[in-house]
C-alpha cells in the first residue's frame, strides 16, 4: 500500500513538471481567447530603472504573464505583439 502511494505521488510530480511554463506572443494568446485580467505599471525604481507594464491574461485554467517596457506597451507595434518571448504561459 505504501509503495503504491509513493508511486502515485511520483507520477503526480512528473505530471506537474510536464506542465512547465512555455513562452508565446501576446498576439497569439489573444487569438486563442485569453482575456486581459490586469495591467500593472512598475516604476523604474523597483525594476532596475526601467519602467514597465506587467499584463496578466487568463483563459479557463491557464494564466499568462507578459512583460513590456513602457514604450513597447504604449506603441503596441506588431514587432512587440508578435514576439514569442514576451509572455510566460502556465
N, C-alpha and C positions, 0 to 999 in steps of 0.2 A: 504493500500500500504506500509506504513512504517513498519507495523507489518510483512508483507511478506518479506521485505528486511532484517529485524532483524533475522527472522527465517532462511533465506538463508545464512546470514553471520554466524550464529551459526553452521549451517550444514557444511559450508566450514571449519570452525575452527576445528570441530570434525574430518573431513576427513583428514586434515593436521596432526592432532595429532596422527591419526592412522598410519601415515607413519613414525613413530618414528624409531630411529636407531635400528639396530639389529647387532649382532656380528656373524662373520663367520670366518672360517680359510682362510688363504691366498690360500692354495691349492684348496679349493672348489670354491673360486672366479675365479681363473684362469681356472678351469674346466668348469665354467659357461660362459666363454667367456669374462671376464673382461680383459682389457688391461692396462699395466702399463703406466701411463702418466707422472709420475715424481718420482724421488728418491732424497730426500734431506738428507744431513748429518747434524746432530745437535751436536755441540761441547759440551763438558762436562760442560763448564762454564755457559751455559744457560739452562741446563737440569739436575739440581741437581747433578752435577759431573758425569753424565752418558752420554757417547757418544751413539748416537742412529741414526737410519735411519727411516725416515718417507716416506712411499711408498703410492702414490696416484694412484688409479686404476679407470677406468670408463668403463661402458657398457651402451650404449644408454643414458638414463637419470639418471641412478644410478651411485653413486660415493661411493668409499670405501677408507678409510684411514687406513693404517696398521702401527703399531709401532713395531720396532725391536731394540734390543740392537745391538751395533756394532758387537759384537761377534756372535750373533744369525744370523744376515744378512750375515756375511762372511761365516759362516759354512753351513747355509741353511739345517739344519738337518730336517728329517721328523717330529720329535717331534715339532719343531718350526713351520713348514709349516702346520701341522695338528691342531695346537692349535686354537680352535674356539673363543678364546677371543683376538686374535691379531688384528682383523680388525673390524672397525665400518662401517656399510653399511647404506646408505641412498638413 
